[in-house]
C-alpha cells in the first residue's frame, strides 16, 4: 500500500464522488501514522480545496479536505447556504473536555440547529460516528418512536464513547481500539440489561417493577421526610459564612433519599455517593485515577447488591430493593443480572441528576440575582423556578439511540444501524420553542424542557427529583436568602452529565 499522503487525499475525493455523500468522508481514516504526520507537516490544517463541485443531496458543494486528530474530513466551504460548523467542532462533541466550556458547546449547537439540525459527527479512533439531533421536535420524534430508534444495550446502549474514555481504556489495557470496538462495553450504560437499555415490550414490563416506588401517593408520603432531611442538612450550616456546597448540601439530600428508598442504613449513603461518582466519572482524572479504582467500585456495588438481594429474599419490605427482588416479570422473578443492572441505574440516576439540578440551580440563581429576588419576594414562583432551573441546567446532556431500520429525521435519510445522539442541552435552547431560550427567567414562556427525556424513557424518578429540588430551595432561601456561589466552579469532565464537582458558596 502506498505511503504517499496525496494518494489518501485523492481516494477521499473519489470516494465522495462515487457515493455522493458528505457523510462518507467522516468514515475515512488514514491507513498509516506516517501519512498523517506528512499531511499535518505539509498542509495542516488545510490540505487543498477541490476544484470540482460535488453534487450532494441536490446541492453543489465545494469541499476542502482537512486533517484533524488523525482523521480526514471534507468541509463544505460554499453553496446555497454557508456552513460554519467545522470538522473540528463536529469531532469535539466526542471529547469530554469540550463540555468544560458550555458557552462553546451552545454556540456549536446554535449553528447546528440553524444550518444542520441533523448533523453527521465523526468519532476519534475509528468510531462509527453519529447523527447529532439538535432540534426540540426532532428529539421528541426519535424519543417517542422506539420501533425506529432503539435503546438496546446489545446495540451499544445509550451513551457515546468519549475520547477520554477510550484513552483511559488504552492506558489500562495497552491496546488500540479497532473499528467499532468502543461499542462494546465502553461505558457502564453500554452493557447490562437495565430498563434504560431496553425497548418495548421488555422495557414496559421492567419499568412496572420499579414504578410502585414512584406513585403520587408514595411521593406524597416521602415529601414530609424530604423536608425534615433538608432542614437537618441546612441546620449543619448554621454559624458558617462559607461552605463547599456540593459535599455539604447538594449531594447529601439525594443520597439520603436513596438510602431511605432502598431501606438501608443511612451510614451507607456515603458509599452510594462514592460508587456513583466513580462509575460515572471515568472521563475525569480527578475522580477515577485508575482502571482498578473503577473495577473496585463496580465490585463493591455488586457485593452490596448481592447482600441486599439475599436479605430481601428472606426479609421482604416496602422498599425499592424488595420490589426489584420480589416483583415478577412475565410470571418469573427478576433475574439476578437484571436486578443488579437496575440497582446500578437507580444508584447513579438517583444521585447524579438530582445533585446536578440542585447545584446548577443555586449557581443559576447566583448568576441572575434579579430572578433570585423575584423568588424571594414571591415564594409562590417556586414551581416556575424549578422548571426553569432544570431547563437551564440540563443535568443529562444527551441520550443515544440506534436506528433499527432505514428512516428519516426531518429531511435527513437515516440508515439502519446509524447512531443517534439526542442533545437535550440543545433542545432546551431551541429558538422555535422559547421566546428567549438563552435567558434564565422565572417568567420564561415556552415548551416543557427535555432534561428528563421524553416518551417511554422519561425518567421514572423525575417527580421525586423536582420535589427534592423544590423543598431544598424553599428551605435554603428561607434560612440563607443571601446564599451565592463564590469563585469559579469545578465541572466534572463529561459529555454525558452536566455535573459540578465543587462549588464554594457564601451564606
C-alpha positions as CSV (number, residue, x, y, z in Angstrom):
1,X,0.0,0.0,0.0
2,X,1.2,3.4,-0.8
3,X,2.5,5.7,1.9
4,X,2.1,8.9,0.0
5,X,-0.4,11.3,1.6
6,X,-1.6,12.7,-1.7
7,X,-2.9,9.2,-2.6
8,X,-5.2,9.2,0.5
9,X,-6.4,12.7,-0.3
10,X,-7.4,11.6,-3.8
11,X,-9.0,8.4,-2.6
12,X,-11.1,10.5,-0.2
13,X,-12.3,12.8,-3.1
14,X,-13.0,9.8,-5.4
15,X,-15.0,8.1,-2.6
16,X,-17.1,11.2,-2.2
17,X,-17.8,11.4,-5.9
18,X,-18.8,7.7,-6.0
19,X,-21.3,7.8,-3.2
20,X,-22.4,11.5,-3.5
21,X,-22.5,11.8,0.3
22,X,-20.7,14.1,2.7
23,X,-21.0,11.5,5.3
24,X,-18.7,9.1,3.6
25,X,-15.6,11.2,4.2
26,X,-16.0,11.0,8.0
27,X,-15.6,7.2,7.9
28,X,-12.3,7.6,6.0
29,X,-9.2,7.1,8.1
30,X,-5.5,7.4,7.1
31,X,-4.0,3.9,6.9
32,X,-0.6,4.9,8.3
33,X,0.5,7.2,11.0
34,X,3.4,8.3,8.8
35,X,0.9,9.6,6.2
36,X,-1.0,11.5,8.9
37,X,2.2,13.1,10.0
38,X,3.2,14.1,6.5
39,X,-0.3,15.6,5.9
40,X,0.0,17.6,9.1
41,X,3.5,18.8,8.4
42,X,2.9,19.8,4.8
43,X,-0.7,21.1,4.8
44,X,-2.1,21.4,8.3
45,X,-4.8,22.4,8.8
46,X,-6.0,22.8,5.2
47,X,-5.0,20.2,2.7
48,X,-6.4,21.6,-0.5
49,X,-9.7,22.8,-2.0
50,X,-11.3,20.6,-4.5
51,X,-11.5,22.2,-7.9
52,X,-14.7,20.4,-8.6
53,X,-18.2,20.8,-7.2
54,X,-19.7,17.6,-5.8
55,X,-23.4,17.0,-6.2
56,X,-24.8,16.0,-2.7
57,X,-28.5,15.9,-1.8
58,X,-29.3,18.2,-4.7
59,X,-26.8,20.9,-3.6
60,X,-23.5,21.9,-5.3
61,X,-20.9,22.0,-2.6
62,X,-17.2,22.9,-3.0
63,X,-15.2,21.0,-0.4
64,X,-11.9,21.4,1.4
65,X,-10.0,18.5,2.8
66,X,-8.6,18.8,6.3
67,X,-6.7,16.5,8.8
68,X,-7.7,16.7,12.4
69,X,-6.9,14.3,15.2
70,X,-5.6,11.8,12.7
71,X,-8.8,11.8,10.7
72,X,-9.6,13.1,7.2
73,X,-12.5,15.4,6.6
74,X,-14.1,17.4,3.8
75,X,-15.8,20.6,4.9
76,X,-18.4,22.4,2.8
77,X,-16.9,25.8,2.1
78,X,-19.6,27.3,-0.1
79,X,-23.0,26.6,-1.6
80,X,-26.5,28.0,-1.3
81,X,-26.0,28.3,2.4
82,X,-22.6,28.8,4.1
83,X,-21.9,26.0,6.5
84,X,-20.0,27.4,9.5
85,X,-19.8,24.1,11.5
86,X,-16.2,22.8,11.1
87,X,-15.0,19.3,11.1
88,X,-13.1,20.1,14.3
89,X,-16.3,21.2,16.0
90,X,-18.2,18.1,15.0
91,X,-15.4,15.9,16.3
92,X,-15.2,17.9,19.5
93,X,-18.5,16.6,20.7
94,X,-16.8,13.3,21.4
95,X,-14.4,15.0,23.8
96,X,-15.5,15.4,27.4
97,X,-13.1,18.3,27.8
98,X,-15.2,20.3,25.3
99,X,-18.0,20.4,27.7
100,X,-16.0,22.2,30.3
101,X,-17.0,25.4,28.5
102,X,-20.7,25.3,28.0
103,X,-20.8,28.5,26.1
104,X,-18.6,27.0,23.4
105,X,-20.9,23.9,23.1
106,X,-24.0,26.1,23.0
107,X,-22.5,28.1,20.2
108,X,-21.9,24.9,18.1
109,X,-25.4,23.6,18.8
110,X,-27.0,27.0,17.9
111,X,-25.3,26.9,14.5
112,X,-26.3,23.2,14.1
113,X,-30.0,24.0,14.8
114,X,-29.9,26.7,12.1
115,X,-27.6,25.1,9.5
116,X,-27.5,21.4,10.0
117,X,-30.1,20.2,12.6
118,X,-29.4,16.5,11.9
119,X,-25.6,16.8,11.7
120,X,-23.2,14.0,11.0
121,X,-20.4,13.9,13.5
122,X,-17.3,11.7,13.4
123,X,-15.7,10.0,16.3
124,X,-12.0,9.5,17.2
125,X,-10.2,6.2,16.9
126,X,-12.2,4.9,14.0
127,X,-15.5,5.0,15.8
128,X,-18.6,4.7,13.7
129,X,-19.8,8.3,14.0
130,X,-23.2,9.5,14.9
131,X,-26.0,11.9,13.9
132,X,-26.4,14.9,16.2
133,X,-30.1,15.8,16.8
134,X,-30.3,19.3,18.0
135,X,-33.9,20.5,17.4
136,X,-36.6,20.0,20.0
137,X,-39.2,18.5,17.7
138,X,-36.7,16.0,16.2
139,X,-35.6,14.9,19.7
140,X,-39.2,14.3,20.6
141,X,-39.8,12.4,17.3
142,X,-36.9,10.0,18.0
143,X,-37.8,9.6,21.7
144,X,-41.4,8.5,21.0
145,X,-40.6,6.1,18.3
146,X,-38.8,3.0,19.8
147,X,-39.9,0.9,16.8
148,X,-37.5,3.1,14.7
149,X,-34.8,4.0,17.3
150,X,-33.5,1.5,19.9
151,X,-32.0,1.9,23.3
152,X,-31.0,-1.7,23.4
153,X,-27.7,-2.4,25.2
154,X,-26.8,-5.1,22.7
155,X,-26.7,-2.4,20.0
156,X,-24.4,-0.1,22.0
157,X,-26.7,1.3,24.7
158,X,-27.5,4.9,25.4
159,X,-24.1,6.6,25.7
160,X,-21.3,7.6,23.2
161,X,-17.8,6.5,23.9
162,X,-15.9,9.7,24.7
163,X,-12.3,10.2,23.5
164,X,-11.2,10.4,27.2
165,X,-12.8,7.1,27.9
166,X,-11.0,5.4,25.0
167,X,-7.7,6.9,26.0
168,X,-8.2,5.6,29.6
169,X,-9.0,2.2,28.2
170,X,-5.8,2.2,26.1
171,X,-3.8,3.1,29.2
172,X,-5.4,0.4,31.2
173,X,-5.4,-2.4,28.7
174,X,-2.5,-1.3,26.5
175,X,-4.3,-1.8,23.2
176,X,-5.5,0.4,20.4
177,X,-9.3,0.1,19.9
178,X,-10.2,-1.3,16.5
179,X,-13.1,-0.1,14.2
180,X,-16.3,-0.4,16.2
181,X,-14.7,-1.7,19.3
182,X,-15.8,1.2,21.6
183,X,-19.4,0.0,21.1
184,X,-18.7,-3.0,23.3
185,X,-18.9,-2.2,26.9
186,X,-17.1,1.1,26.9
187,X,-19.5,2.7,29.4
188,X,-21.4,1.3,32.3
189,X,-24.5,2.3,30.4
190,X,-23.4,0.4,27.2
191,X,-23.7,-3.0,28.8
192,X,-26.1,-4.8,31.0
193,X,-29.9,-5.2,30.9
194,X,-31.4,-2.4,33.0
195,X,-34.6,-1.0,31.7
196,X,-32.9,2.2,30.4
197,X,-31.4,0.0,27.7
198,X,-34.5,-2.0,26.8
199,X,-37.1,-1.5,24.1
200,X,-40.8,-2.5,24.3
201,X,-42.2,-4.8,25.4
202,X,-39.3,-5.7,27.8
203,X,-38.9,-2.1,28.8
204,X,-42.5,-1.7,29.7
205,X,-42.5,-4.9,31.8
206,X,-39.4,-4.0,33.7
207,X,-40.4,-0.4,34.3
208,X,-43.5,-1.7,36.0
209,X,-41.3,-3.4,38.6
210,X,-39.9,-0.1,39.8
211,X,-43.0,2.1,39.1
212,X,-44.8,1.4,42.5
213,X,-41.9,3.3,44.2
214,X,-42.8,6.5,42.4
215,X,-46.5,6.7,42.5
216,X,-48.1,10.0,43.5
217,X,-49.2,8.6,46.9
218,X,-45.7,7.3,47.5
219,X,-44.2,10.7,46.6
220,X,-46.7,12.4,48.9
221,X,-45.6,10.1,51.7
222,X,-42.0,10.9,51.0
223,X,-42.3,14.7,50.9
224,X,-42.6,15.3,54.6
225,X,-39.4,13.2,55.1
226,X,-37.6,15.1,52.4
227,X,-38.4,18.4,54.1
228,X,-37.2,17.1,57.5
229,X,-33.9,15.9,55.9
230,X,-33.5,19.2,54.1
231,X,-33.8,21.1,57.3
232,X,-31.4,18.9,59.1
233,X,-28.8,19.4,56.3
234,X,-29.2,23.1,56.4
235,X,-29.0,23.2,60.2
236,X,-25.4,22.0,59.9
237,X,-24.6,25.2,58.1
238,X,-25.5,27.5,61.0
239,X,-22.7,29.6,62.2
240,X,-20.7,29.3,58.9
241,X,-20.2,32.0,56.4
242,X,-18.8,29.9,53.5
243,X,-19.0,26.2,52.6
244,X,-18.3,23.8,49.8
245,X,-21.9,23.3,48.6
246,X,-21.7,20.0,46.7
247,X,-20.4,17.8,49.5
248,X,-22.3,19.6,52.3
249,X,-25.7,20.1,50.7
250,X,-26.3,19.2,47.0
251,X,-25.0,15.6,47.3
252,X,-26.5,15.0,50.8
253,X,-30.2,15.1,50.1
254,X,-30.2,12.8,47.1
255,X,-28.1,10.1,48.7
256,X,-30.1,10.3,52.0
257,X,-33.3,9.7,50.0
258,X,-31.7,6.9,48.0
259,X,-30.8,5.2,51.3
260,X,-34.4,5.6,52.5
261,X,-35.9,4.3,49.3
262,X,-33.5,1.3,49.4
263,X,-34.3,0.6,53.0
264,X,-30.7,0.6,54.1
265,X,-28.7,2.2,56.9
266,X,-28.0,5.9,56.3
267,X,-24.4,5.3,57.1
268,X,-24.1,3.6,53.7
269,X,-25.1,6.7,51.8
270,X,-21.5,7.9,51.5
271,X,-20.7,4.6,49.7
272,X,-23.6,5.2,47.3
273,X,-22.1,8.6,46.6
274,X,-18.6,7.2,46.1
275,X,-19.8,4.4,43.8
276,X,-21.9,6.7,41.7
277,X,-19.1,9.2,41.2
278,X,-16.6,6.6,40.3
279,X,-18.8,4.7,37.9
280,X,-20.0,7.8,36.0
281,X,-16.8,9.8,36.3
282,X,-14.4,7.7,34.2
283,X,-13.5,10.6,32.0
284,X,-12.4,12.8,34.9
285,X,-8.8,12.1,36.2
286,X,-9.8,13.8,39.5
287,X,-12.5,11.2,40.1
288,X,-11.1,8.0,38.5
289,X,-7.4,7.7,38.6
290,X,-7.0,4.1,37.6
291,X,-8.9,1.2,36.0
292,X,-8.5,-0.7,39.3
293,X,-10.4,2.1,41.1
294,X,-13.3,1.7,38.6
295,X,-13.4,-2.1,38.9
296,X,-13.2,-1.9,42.7
297,X,-16.3,0.4,42.7
298,X,-18.2,-2.0,40.5
299,X,-17.3,-5.0,42.6
300,X,-18.2,-3.2,45.8
301,X,-21.6,-2.2,44.4
302,X,-22.2,-5.8,43.1
303,X,-21.3,-7.2,46.5
304,X,-23.6,-4.7,48.2
305,X,-26.4,-5.6,45.7
306,X,-26.0,-9.3,46.4
307,X,-26.1,-8.8,50.1
308,X,-29.3,-6.8,49.8
309,X,-30.7,-9.4,47.4
310,X,-30.2,-12.2,49.9
311,X,-31.6,-10.2,52.7
312,X,-34.8,-9.2,50.9
313,X,-35.3,-12.7,49.7
314,X,-35.6,-13.7,53.3
315,X,-37.0,-10.4,54.8
316,X,-39.1,-8.5,52.2
317,X,-40.2,-5.0,52.9
318,X,-41.8,-2.0,51.2
319,X,-38.5,-0.6,49.8
320,X,-37.4,-0.4,46.2
321,X,-34.9,-3.3,46.6
322,X,-37.7,-5.5,47.8
323,X,-39.8,-4.5,44.8
324,X,-36.9,-5.5,42.5
325,X,-36.4,-8.8,44.2
326,X,-40.0,-10.0,44.5
327,X,-41.9,-8.4,41.6
328,X,-42.4,-10.9,38.8
329,X,-41.9,-10.2,35.1
330,X,-43.8,-12.5,32.7
331,X,-44.6,-14.7,35.7
332,X,-40.9,-15.1,36.6
333,X,-38.9,-13.3,39.3
334,X,-36.5,-10.7,38.2
335,X,-33.2,-12.4,37.2
336,X,-30.1,-11.5,39.1
337,X,-28.4,-9.8,36.2
338,X,-31.4,-7.5,35.5
339,X,-31.7,-6.8,39.3
340,X,-28.0,-5.7,39.5
341,X,-28.2,-3.6,36.4
342,X,-31.3,-1.8,37.5
343,X,-29.9,-1.3,41.0
344,X,-26.8,0.3,39.4
345,X,-29.1,2.6,37.3
346,X,-31.0,3.7,40.4
347,X,-27.8,4.5,42.3
348,X,-26.4,6.6,39.5
349,X,-29.5,8.3,38.3
350,X,-31.0,8.9,41.7
351,X,-27.8,10.6,42.8
352,X,-26.3,12.4,39.8
353,X,-29.3,14.1,38.2
354,X,-30.8,15.5,41.4
355,X,-27.5,16.7,42.7
356,X,-26.7,18.4,39.4
357,X,-30.1,20.1,39.4
358,X,-29.6,21.4,42.9
359,X,-26.1,22.7,42.4
360,X,-26.9,24.1,39.0
361,X,-29.9,25.8,40.4
362,X,-28.0,27.7,43.1
363,X,-25.4,28.7,40.5
364,X,-28.1,30.0,38.1
365,X,-29.8,32.0,40.9
366,X,-26.4,33.4,41.9
367,X,-25.6,34.5,38.4
368,X,-29.1,36.0,37.9
369,X,-29.8,38.0,41.1
370,X,-32.9,39.7,39.7
371,X,-34.5,36.3,39.2
372,X,-33.5,35.2,42.7
373,X,-35.0,38.4,44.1
374,X,-38.3,37.6,42.3
375,X,-38.4,34.2,44.0
376,X,-37.6,35.7,47.4
377,X,-40.3,38.3,47.0
378,X,-42.9,35.8,45.8
379,X,-42.3,32.2,47.0
380,X,-45.3,31.0,45.0
381,X,-43.0,31.2,42.0
382,X,-41.1,28.1,43.2
383,X,-42.7,25.7,40.7
384,X,-41.7,28.0,37.8
385,X,-38.2,28.3,39.3
386,X,-37.8,24.5,39.4
387,X,-38.9,24.1,35.8
388,X,-36.6,26.9,34.6
389,X,-33.7,25.6,36.6
390,X,-34.0,22.1,35.2
391,X,-34.3,23.5,31.6
392,X,-31.4,25.8,32.1
393,X,-29.1,23.2,33.8
394,X,-30.0,20.1,31.7
395,X,-28.4,17.7,34.2
396,X,-28.3,15.0,31.5
397,X,-26.7,16.3,28.3
398,X,-27.8,13.7,25.8
399,X,-29.0,10.2,25.3
400,X,-28.1,7.9,22.4
401,X,-30.3,5.7,20.2
402,X,-29.6,3.3,17.3
403,X,-31.7,3.3,14.1
404,X,-33.2,-0.2,13.6
405,X,-34.5,0.4,10.1
406,X,-34.0,2.9,7.3
407,X,-36.0,6.1,8.1
408,X,-36.0,9.9,8.0
409,X,-35.4,12.5,10.7
410,X,-36.7,15.7,9.2
411,X,-35.2,15.9,5.7
412,X,-32.2,13.6,6.5
413,X,-32.1,10.0,5.5
414,X,-31.0,7.7,8.3
415,X,-29.7,4.2,7.6
416,X,-30.3,1.1,9.7
417,X,-27.5,0.8,12.3
418,X,-26.8,4.6,12.5
419,X,-26.1,6.0,15.9
420,X,-28.3,9.0,17.1
421,X,-27.3,11.5,19.8
422,X,-30.3,13.3,21.3
423,X,-28.7,16.5,22.6
424,X,-31.1,17.6,25.4
425,X,-29.0,20.7,26.1
426,X,-29.5,21.8,22.6
427,X,-33.2,21.1,22.5
428,X,-33.6,23.1,25.7
429,X,-32.3,26.2,23.9
430,X,-34.4,25.7,20.7
431,X,-35.3,29.2,19.4
432,X,-38.5,27.8,18.0
433,X,-39.8,26.6,21.4
434,X,-38.9,29.5,23.7
435,X,-39.0,33.3,23.1
436,X,-35.8,33.8,25.0
437,X,-34.0,30.4,25.3
438,X,-30.7,31.9,26.3
439,X,-32.2,33.9,29.1
440,X,-32.7,32.5,32.6
441,X,-36.1,33.8,33.7
442,X,-38.8,32.7,36.0
443,X,-41.2,34.2,33.5
444,X,-40.0,32.0,30.7
445,X,-42.7,31.1,28.2
446,X,-42.3,28.0,26.1
447,X,-42.3,24.2,25.8
448,X,-41.7,21.7,28.6
449,X,-38.0,21.0,29.0
450,X,-36.4,17.8,27.7
451,X,-34.0,17.4,30.7
452,X,-35.7,14.2,31.9
453,X,-36.1,12.7,28.5
454,X,-39.3,12.1,26.6
455,X,-41.6,9.2,25.7
456,X,-41.2,5.7,27.1
457,X,-37.8,6.5,28.6
458,X,-39.0,9.6,30.5
459,X,-37.0,9.4,33.8
460,X,-39.1,7.4,36.2
461,X,-37.9,9.5,39.2
462,X,-38.4,12.9,37.6
463,X,-41.1,14.0,40.0
464,X,-39.0,12.9,43.0
465,X,-36.1,15.0,41.7
466,X,-38.4,18.0,41.3
467,X,-39.7,17.6,44.8
468,X,-36.2,17.4,46.3
469,X,-35.1,20.5,44.3
470,X,-38.2,22.5,45.3
471,X,-38.0,21.6,49.0
472,X,-34.3,22.3,49.3
473,X,-34.6,25.6,47.5
474,X,-37.5,26.7,49.8
475,X,-35.6,25.8,53.0
476,X,-32.3,27.2,51.8
477,X,-33.6,30.6,50.7
478,X,-35.8,30.9,53.8
479,X,-32.7,30.4,56.0
480,X,-30.0,31.9,53.8
481,X,-31.6,34.4,51.5
482,X,-28.1,35.8,50.5
483,X,-26.6,32.4,49.5
484,X,-24.5,32.9,46.4
485,X,-21.8,31.0,44.6
486,X,-18.2,32.3,45.0
487,X,-15.4,32.0,42.6
488,X,-15.1,29.6,39.7
489,X,-16.9,26.2,39.9
490,X,-15.2,23.0,39.0
491,X,-17.1,20.8,36.5
492,X,-16.8,17.1,36.0
493,X,-15.2,16.2,32.7
494,X,-18.1,14.5,30.9
495,X,-20.1,14.9,27.6
496,X,-22.9,13.0,29.3
497,X,-23.7,14.7,32.6
498,X,-23.6,18.4,33.4
499,X,-22.1,17.9,36.8
500,X,-20.4,20.4,39.2
501,X,-17.7,18.7,41.3
502,X,-17.0,21.6,43.7
503,X,-18.6,25.0,44.3
504,X,-17.9,27.4,47.1
505,X,-20.9,29.4,48.4
506,X,-21.2,32.3,50.8
507,X,-24.1,32.2,53.2
